Amino acid sequence: MKPALSIENLTVSYRNGSSPVTALREVSLEIQPGEVHGLVGESGSGKTTLVLAAMQHLPDQAEITAGSIQLDGQELIGLTQDEMRAVWGTQIALVPQDPLSALNPSLKIGSQLRELRADLSKAEARKKSIGLLEMVQITDPERVAQSYPHQISGGMQQRVMIAMALCMGPKLLILDEPTTGLDSTTEAVVLDLIRDLMHESQTATLYVSHSLGVIAQFADQLTVLYASELVEHGPKMELFEQPLHPYTHGLLDSVPRLGENKHEIQLRSIGGSIPSLGDLPPACVFAPRCSVAIDICHEARPDLESSGVARQVRCYRWEEIQANQVDPRQPPAPPPLAKSDSAESVLKIEDLEVDYDQPRSLAKWLRRSPPQSVRAVDKVRLAIGKGETFGLVGESGSGKTSLAQAVIGLVDPAAGNVELFRAKLPSKISERDRKTLGQLQMVLQNPDEALNPYLSVGQSLARPLVLLGGTNSEDEIDRLLEAVRLPSEYADRYPAQLSGGEKQRVAIARAFAAIPDLVLLDEPVSSLDVSVQASILNLLNHLQRKHGTSLLFISHDIAVIGYLSDYVGVLYLGHLMEVAPSRALFDPPYHPYTEALLSALPLLDPKASQERVRLQGELPSPLNPPTGCPFHTRCPRFLGQICVEQTPPWQEDETGTSIYCHIPLEDLREEQGLVFAMRKRK
Amino acid sequence: MAVEATTAGATPVRGWRPLTVLTSLYRRPASAAGTTIVLVFLLMALIGPVVAPYGVNEQIASEARQSPSPDHWFGTDHLGRDVFSRVLYGAREILVVAGLGTLIAVVVGSAIGLLSGYRGGTFDEALMRIFDSLLAIPALLLALLLLGLVGPARNAVMVVIVIVYTPIVARVARSAVLSAKSKGFVQAARMRGESQSWILFREILPSAFPALTVESALRFSYAIFLIAALGFLGIGVQPPNPNWGLMVAEARAHVFQTPWALWMPALAISVLVIGVNLTADGLRRILRAPGE
């Protein structure tokens, strides 16, 4: 059978001043019709370049220096833009990561779909476009067709993109991180859709993702890219069963799997960071980060060797790894301290409410009607003990950041009480004294904005020492850098000279500088590459063990939360839905929303089983929140009027799990099986 | 604008000392040319009156309307005044009135913009609405009104420049503050209890520098045009002041007999404006965050 896409020895470089930068080196891959080929790579791996090359849509400064790209036997390299126009859409289609920037904001969805079928009459094109929207499981296609892109949700936009891509029945469909920007429950629905569509069609698919979990769900074949090189390739099952390249090992080991906890499993992080394309290691690109690198790995570039049927790997030591003679896995981090149950309470939050006022119209202002406000956090209660980690999980709009900001004092709460060491915390940060400020610190989500670009790392780290106590000396700054595993030369560097992971380390060092009692972490790893995340999580464990710090860890990723936390709170629309010890979180009874979250996460094991619990509809507008139980509009276990009319009770079971639901715990336990089952990792 | 860089140089951030700034400016041809032009004009303003071959208003009736020659490099005008000498004298005029006016507007405007943007709330809202209403009045109209009140004087023109340009600079500074205010490093500064002045001057202001430099150069160029326009309308600085704008206005009536008397000051204006803008562009590059 002729492959739908065949890429051979593709080498692409970018002109960059005098020295060209190689973005892809001799990469080959083949996709048969009907096959899904997963392409995994972190930032800087060259996966975007590969997609653009396959589309023949590389930017002007890029140059294909060698190789061939054949689509169904037709060579694409060398085709002009005019000739490619006949290929785009009809033979190759792309679903991009950000649908909103790919859709025309000034045209209705319907007319954008109709535009694709200029060959049909107006009425036929209209019918066809409605049919397409139905195909991607949009329940009210007429309304969506009449909407502008910004009027529909992100998940809906991505479905429209998929409909557009499949409209002309392409030979090759490229999905470039199609669900990365979506919330996990929405992601699950879109992934289901893609899976169903792929199952039926004979289209060859290239699925590009940084997430091995997503790839594990779909791909037949798997290619791993790292720093411009194809490092490993093979059938998915075999690759997950027995990875041969140390980098593939690292990727699989560095992600906490659903159900794992730091007290049971220690993550093996990959040291160092991804090299920039302009500064690649001379021989094996992974050698500087590899734990089993030998001399030759630093001297000569390994060849891509065949390691089995349809398997290839670019490593000198794959045979030893295969025969279990060497262990390419990094040593695990030391286990965290066991936590004591009688821990002294550090932070106590009672009935916290955060409101944001909506801007009033002039008419309303004149009528003196009170400002309408959106409740971001509603009656949240939680307590964190000394040395404990409380994980807060929620999707976008759940109020998790507002909660942290209210605790830290950047947002004024509307009601409620926050106590630090049994003393009431003044709500405004300006009213807190130095001692309180020193006890409470926060690490923010985006490392690129966390550091002042005009201050050197040393200057940034010196400030908390000056203000909050501690000795401001070079030794102390070296000690802080060492604690976050950065060399002391970094004191003289500026943020622009650091990678994302390094910036986050400095931000963590700054937060821990004055040895606070509680650190709030707002999605500290979500903008980092997978191979860097584990080292940050291990670092947090290390610092916590060293200083006995309590952590409030906020994330949208329930696997990371479950891994790192002692207690977990699940937030939905500003309400806590469930509070559970992390051990009990993964076993029934679950709150129906927790159940959906656990079901939505793509598991890192192709043989895992997972119940399909999917949420219907959209997140309700916080301007008009649901009555009764806030989750009733989307609840898969909706009981009836009681959920609409009455706020549910908090029910607690013997494991310490508290669930905010009308369904009795016994019924929940009876109806719910384990949402997921996965093998324990070796 | 160079002065701004110097104030920043007083802080211990490396690479911002005046000399380092100057050498960095000379690293690129465009900013090197611009800096040279600005330095030459500064020198003219400093020693122009000393080295000028003729007095500023010295009239040699017998030599009126002469084309450029070794005696009169830029020729003479209809009254027999040496155009070269007058251009030299004018450099000081322009740099004092337009330069100082712009500088005050930039400093005051930046301060107001920083504070207003950082404070936010009703104070910010009220101030910005006042500025909006000021901005709605054409600069020339405002100048006519103010000069009508106080009468034509050099200092009055400077005040006009300050009043007209302060709101514009404040708006630019404010928008830079608003984008910096929500950034993580500013929040982190608040979390560790930094004083308001530290947050404003050390955390936020540096990020606003690049935008403010470019704005300053633009304001300076417009100030020169405004002065010229006021001179042309016969208010503002009065003849026989060697203001270049005024010289252009005066020479216009005699453009067919003494075109050089019009072209030379006009050329001086253009070269200075180009020089200032090239320098500002270079400064914007240098003032970017270190390591970028």
Interface residues (C-beta under 8 A of the other chain):
Chain A: I408 G409 L410 I429 R432 R434 L437 L440 Q441 M442 L444 Q445 N446 E449 A450 L451 N452 P453 Y454 L455 S456 S460 R463 P464 L467 L468 R493 Y494 P495 A496 Q497 A507 R510 A511 A514
Chain B: V13 R14 K183 G184 F185 Q187 A188 A189 R190 M191 R192 G193 E194 R202 E203 P206 S207 A289 P290 G291 E292
